[in-house]
Amino acid sequence: MTRFALTVVRHGETRLNKEKIIQGQGIDEPLSETGFKQAAAAGIFLKDVKFTHVFSSDLIRTKQTVHGILEKSKFCKDMTVKYDSRLRERKYGAAEGRPLSELRAMAKAAGQECPAFTPPGGETLDQLKMRGKDFFEFLCQLILKEAGQNEEFSQEAPSSCLESSLAEIFPLGKNCASTFHSDSGTPGLAASVLVVSHGAYMRSLLDYFLTDLKCSFPATLSRSELTSVSPNTGMTVFILNFEKGGKGKPTAQCVCVNLQGHLAGTWKQLKSCPLQQVIKLQWNQSHVKH
């Protein structure tokens, strides 16, 4: 049996987010001052979590967000980030750079509603979902391959430290009790993966987990919460479980969806700090590891 955790975080706020302008893939807008502070708050919240892999969309708003998160980490500050175009936001074609209200007007004129409507030159929901599925299947194969190699060269079981570091801040004990307690006979996590992506992409990934993987979600979540767009730096966490041999689809359990509590406590402290004390204003490309 191979288990791993997947933590997906939306990028911090940009000026165009606040102005409700569609960015998609064609408008590569950097984080705003608020966005940098959100990234720092997310980093402080995740500072004790031990990630084994870090992936990010290759757009600037996600690059800056993952940099802000790792800068605060106790264990992952020097980790190499793998930038992947499959994690990019949905492509909105002719609607990119235009107000959200115009996208809704375009959809209405076509007799459709958002988000099902696809603007000219844009990406359909099915195409977006397939892109997310492609990345997820690649990730699963990577984790299974590495887990197999570790088993071949080491007789030790996966360490529980990856799971315990997540359990300090996420409700694993409540939602994954049968898979967390050491006396259950279930092995520890083989990997803990951090992914930084985008709002529409994360909503599509949730749909894939719900409809294709039959993922179980916390009973307290409503359908509207599962279909809503994550707030900036919102966090969603999954535990994936492959039976021995790693064949077939994994069973998936969602720990939380679009968590944003990290902004509540830290935000008051961050608001009173000069931005340069929270995170570097200058985006130093020498810190970005490809």
N, C-alpha and C positions, 0 to 999 in steps of 0.2 A: 504494500500500500504506500502511495506517495501523496503527501499533502503539501499544499503551499498556500500562502496568503497573498492576496492582491489588493493593494490600496490605491484607489484612483482619486486624483485630486484635480479639480478644475483650476485653471490659471487665475491669477489675481485680476483685479479690475483694470480696465484701460479707459482712457478718456471717451472712446467711442461706445464702450459698454454703458457708461453713465448717460451718454447722449442718445442711447438706443439706436445706434447706427450699425448696420449689418457689416461684420468684418469678414467672416468666412475664411477663405484661404488667400484671397487676392489683396486684402488690406492688412499689412503686417505691422500693426500698431503696438508700440511698447507699453509697458505698465504705466499707470498714472502714479502719483504720490500715494494715493490710497491703495493701489494695487501692490506697491512695494511693501507697505505696512501689513497688508493681508498676507503676503508671502512670508514675511518675517514672523507673523503670528502663527502661521501654519508650521513654520520651522521650529518655533519654540514648543508648540504642542507635540510635535513628532520627534523632538530632540533625543529622546531615549530609545526610540524604536530602531532595532537593528535590521536594516534592509540588506538583502544580498544582491539585488539587481535594481537599477534605476533606469527607466525609460521616459522619454518626453517627446512630444510633438516637436518638429523642427522650426516652428514659428516663434518669433521673438518673445511674445507674451508668455509662452510656456517655458522657454529657455530661461527667462529672467525669474520666473516663479520657482522652477526647480533649483536654480542657483540660490535663491533666497532661502529655500527650505533646507538645503544641504549645508549652507553656511552656518546654520544654528545647530547642526547635528553633532552629537558626541561621538558617534561611531562611523558616520558616512560622509564626513566633510570632504574627504579626498577621493570619493568614489567616482569612477568614470560613468558619465551619463551617455546612454545610447539614444541618439535622436533618430526618430523613425517617422517618415512622412505618412505612414498608415494611421498615425495618431492625430493627424491634422483635423481641424474643424470641418464640418460639412461645407462643401463648395456651393455657394449661393449664386454663382454666375452673374447675371445682369443686375441682381439686387445688391451686390456687394458695394459698399460705400454709400448706400442709400438708407434712409430711415426705416425702421421696422414697420412704421405705419404704411409706407409705400409697398412693402412686401405683402402686407395684409390686403391692401387695395388691389394689388396684382392678382392675388389669390381669389379675391371676391369677384373680380372681373372675369376670371376664368371659371367661375362657378365652383371653386374649391375653398378649402380652409387650410390654414397653417397648422401643423408643420407638414401636412401631406403634399401641399403644393410645391412643385419644382419650378423655379424661375428659369427662363431661357439660359442655357449654358450651365445650369446648376446640376447638383448631384441628387438623385432620387433617394428616398429613404431606404429602399432595398440596396442600392449601391453603397450607401453609407454603412448599412448593417453588414454587408459582405466584407467591407474593408475592416470593420471591427472584428469580424469573425476570423478573417485571415491573420490579423495580428495575434488574436487570442490563441489560435491553433499553433502559430509559430512559437508563442511563449510557452505553451504546454509542452511542446516537443523539446524545447530547450531545457525546461526544468526536469522533464523525465530523463533526458539524455545525461544531464549532469548528476541526477540522483543515482542513475545506474552506474555511472563511473565511480561515484563516491562509495557505493556498495561494493564494487569490485575491488577497490584499493583499501577500503577500511571496513572493519567488522563492527564499528561503533554505530549505534542507532542515531538518527538525527537528533540534534540537541533541542531541548525544550526552551532555550534562551530566546529564540526568535519569537515563539508564541507568547512567552511570558512578558516580553517587552511590549508586544501589542496589547496584551491583556491589562497592562497598567492604565491604558487610556481608552480602549474600546471594550464594549461589553461582551467579550468572548465567553466569560464564565456563565453568563445568562443565556446567550443565544447559541452557544456551541458547547454546552456543558459536557455532552457525551464524547466530544472530540478533544476536550482540553484537559480533563482530569487525568493525572498520570496513571491512576489505577484502572483506566478503561482498557489498557492494552493497545491503544492507538499510538502510532509513532508520532514524534514531534514533527514540526514543519521542516520540509526539505529546503524551502526557500521562502523569502518574504520580499515581494516585489512592489516597488513604488512606480506608478505611472502618472504623469502630469499631462492632461489633455484639455478638452474643450466641452462647453455646455451641451450642444446638440449631439456631439460624439458620445458623451457619457450617457445621455438619455437613450440613444440608440443601443449602446452596449447593455444598458439595463434591460431593454426590450429583448435583446438576444438572450440574455441570461434567464429572463422570465419565460419566454416562449419556446426557445430551443433547448435550453439546458434544464428547464423546469426547476429553476433555482427556488429554494425556500427563503422567504423573507420574514422579518419580524412581524408578528401578528398585529402589532400596533400601527403598522403602515397602511395608509389608505391607497386606493388606486391612483388618485390624483397626485399623491406624493411620489409614486413610482414613475409617473409620466411627466413630472415637472422638471424644468431645467435647474441644474444645480446652481446655487449661489457661487460667487467667486470664491475660490479656495475651499468650496464644499468638498467633503470627503466621503467616499463610499468604499466599504471594505467587504471582501468576499473570502471565504475559505473554500478551496477546491480540493477534491479528494479523488484520486485515481486508484482503482483496485489494482491488485498485483498484476503486473504485465503491462499496465498502462494503455490497454486497448479500449476503444469506445470513448464515449463522452464522460467527463468527470461529473460527479455529483457536486452541486454548488450550494453553499449556504451563505446568505447575506447577513452580515453583522450589523451594518448601519447604512443608511442612504442619505447622501447630501448633508452629512454632519457639518454644522457650522458653529458649534459651541466654543471652539477654540478662539473665535473672534470676541466673544463676550467678555471674558475675564482679562485677556491680554490687551484688548482694544483700548481701554481707558488709560493704561500705562503707555501704550504706543502713541496715542493721540498727543500726549504732552511732550513727546520726545522729538527733537529735530530729526528730520528724515535721515540725515547722514549718520545718525547714531543707531538707526534701526537697520538700514541696509544701504549698501553703497549706491550712490546716485549714478556714478559712472559705470556703465556696463562694460566691464573689462573682458574682452573676448579671449584674453589669455587664460582666463579661469574656466573657459568652456572646453570640456574634453569630449572630442568626437570619437 
